[in-house]
Amino acid sequence: MARVTVEDCVLKVPNRFDLVMLAAQRAREISAGAQLVVDRDNDKNPVVALREIADSAIDLDNLKQAVITGLQKQVEAEEPEEDMMELLAADSQVAGVPFEAASDGAEEELSVEGEGVEEASGAPPADEPEA
């Protein structure tokens, strides 16, 4: 087979910088064990990647997405669906008591303790005027 030239690939990917990024990503995939679409012919992985791009043997959109995913510093985590949240809430029990009931009791205890703190501080209640 004839040597691969960049001009053959530029017809498929007009921007040379994008071409380099796509070929490098495909060469990494080949090194990681991805299936070859064209014959190797004793060529190295970057040359095989360029030949695949020139022959339109691989999907460039999937390759572009792989480049973007590889360059991301922070991967966005998916939000849990509402159905999953309902299942988690239904399953969460503390010592046989549903989570909602346990947390409601804690709020009531805090409000009772809060009233006692105001009285112990010696400050007059806000409802009664000072004498």
C-alpha positions as CSV (number, residue, x, y, z in Angstrom):
1,M,0.0,0.0,0.0
2,A,1.2,3.5,-0.7
3,R,2.4,5.8,2.1
4,V,-0.2,7.7,3.9
5,T,0.0,11.4,3.4
6,V,-1.5,14.1,5.5
7,E,-3.2,15.4,2.3
8,D,-5.3,12.3,2.2
9,C,-6.4,12.8,5.7
10,V,-7.0,16.5,5.5
11,L,-9.9,15.7,3.0
12,K,-11.7,14.0,5.9
13,V,-10.6,16.3,8.7
14,P,-9.9,19.8,7.4
15,N,-8.1,21.2,10.4
16,R,-4.6,19.7,10.8
17,F,-4.6,20.2,14.5
18,D,-7.8,18.3,14.9
19,L,-6.3,15.6,12.7
20,V,-3.3,15.3,15.0
21,M,-5.5,15.0,18.0
22,L,-7.8,12.4,16.4
23,A,-4.9,10.3,15.1
24,A,-3.2,10.4,18.4
25,Q,-6.4,9.3,20.2
26,R,-6.8,6.4,17.7
27,A,-3.2,5.4,18.1
28,R,-3.7,5.3,21.9
29,E,-6.8,3.1,21.4
30,I,-4.8,0.7,19.1
31,S,-2.1,0.5,21.7
32,A,-4.7,-0.3,24.3
33,G,-5.9,-3.2,22.2
34,A,-8.6,-1.8,20.0
35,Q,-9.5,-3.8,16.9
36,L,-7.7,-2.7,13.7
37,V,-10.0,-1.8,10.8
38,V,-7.2,-1.8,8.1
39,D,-4.2,-4.1,7.6
40,R,-1.2,-3.2,9.7
41,D,1.5,-3.9,7.0
42,N,4.3,-3.5,9.6
43,D,3.2,0.1,10.2
44,K,3.3,1.7,13.6
45,N,0.1,2.7,15.5
46,P,0.1,6.4,14.4
47,V,0.4,5.4,10.7
48,V,-2.3,2.9,11.1
49,A,-4.5,5.5,12.7
50,L,-3.9,7.9,9.8
51,R,-4.7,5.2,7.3
52,E,-8.0,4.4,9.1
53,I,-8.9,8.1,9.0
54,A,-8.0,8.5,5.3
55,D,-10.0,5.4,4.4
56,S,-13.0,6.6,6.5
57,A,-12.9,3.3,8.2
58,I,-13.6,4.6,11.7
59,D,-16.4,6.9,13.0
60,L,-14.8,10.4,13.5
61,D,-17.6,11.5,15.8
62,N,-16.9,8.7,18.3
63,L,-13.2,9.5,18.1
64,K,-13.9,13.2,18.8
65,Q,-15.9,12.3,21.8
66,A,-13.2,10.1,23.1
67,V,-10.7,13.0,22.7
68,I,-13.0,15.3,24.7
69,T,-13.5,12.7,27.4
70,G,-9.8,12.1,27.7
71,L,-9.0,15.8,28.1
72,Q,-11.6,16.5,30.7
73,K,-10.1,17.3,34.1
74,Q,-13.4,16.9,36.1
75,V,-15.9,14.3,35.1
76,E,-19.5,15.4,35.7
77,A,-21.4,12.9,37.9
78,E,-24.9,12.1,36.9
79,E,-27.6,13.2,39.4
80,P,-29.6,10.3,40.9
81,E,-33.0,9.8,39.4
82,E,-36.1,10.5,41.5
83,D,-37.1,6.8,41.5
84,M,-33.7,5.9,43.0
85,M,-34.1,8.6,45.7
86,E,-37.5,7.3,46.6
87,L,-36.1,3.8,46.9
88,L,-33.2,5.0,49.1
89,A,-35.6,6.9,51.3
90,A,-37.9,3.9,51.7
91,D,-35.0,1.6,52.6
92,S,-33.3,4.0,55.0
93,Q,-34.2,3.0,58.5
94,V,-32.4,3.6,61.7
95,A,-32.8,0.9,64.3
96,G,-36.1,-0.1,62.8
97,V,-37.5,3.4,62.8
98,P,-38.0,5.2,59.5
99,F,-35.5,7.9,58.8
100,E,-38.2,10.6,58.6
101,A,-39.5,9.7,62.1
102,A,-36.0,9.7,63.6
103,S,-35.2,13.1,62.2
104,D,-38.5,14.6,63.2
105,G,-37.9,13.6,66.8
106,A,-34.5,15.2,66.8
107,E,-35.9,18.5,65.6
108,E,-38.5,18.5,68.4
109,E,-35.8,17.8,71.0
110,L,-33.7,20.7,69.7
111,S,-36.7,23.1,69.9
112,V,-37.4,22.1,73.6
113,E,-33.7,22.5,74.5
114,G,-33.6,25.9,72.8
115,E,-36.4,27.2,75.0
116,G,-34.6,26.1,78.1
117,V,-31.4,27.9,77.1
118,E,-33.2,31.2,76.7
119,E,-34.7,30.9,80.2
120,A,-31.4,29.9,81.8
121,S,-29.6,32.8,80.3
122,G,-31.4,35.3,82.5
123,A,-32.6,37.3,79.5
124,P,-36.3,38.3,79.6
125,P,-38.5,36.6,77.1
126,A,-39.2,38.7,74.0
127,D,-43.0,38.6,74.6
128,E,-42.9,40.2,78.0
129,P,-41.8,43.9,78.4
130,E,-39.2,44.7,81.0
131,A,-40.5,46.1,84.3
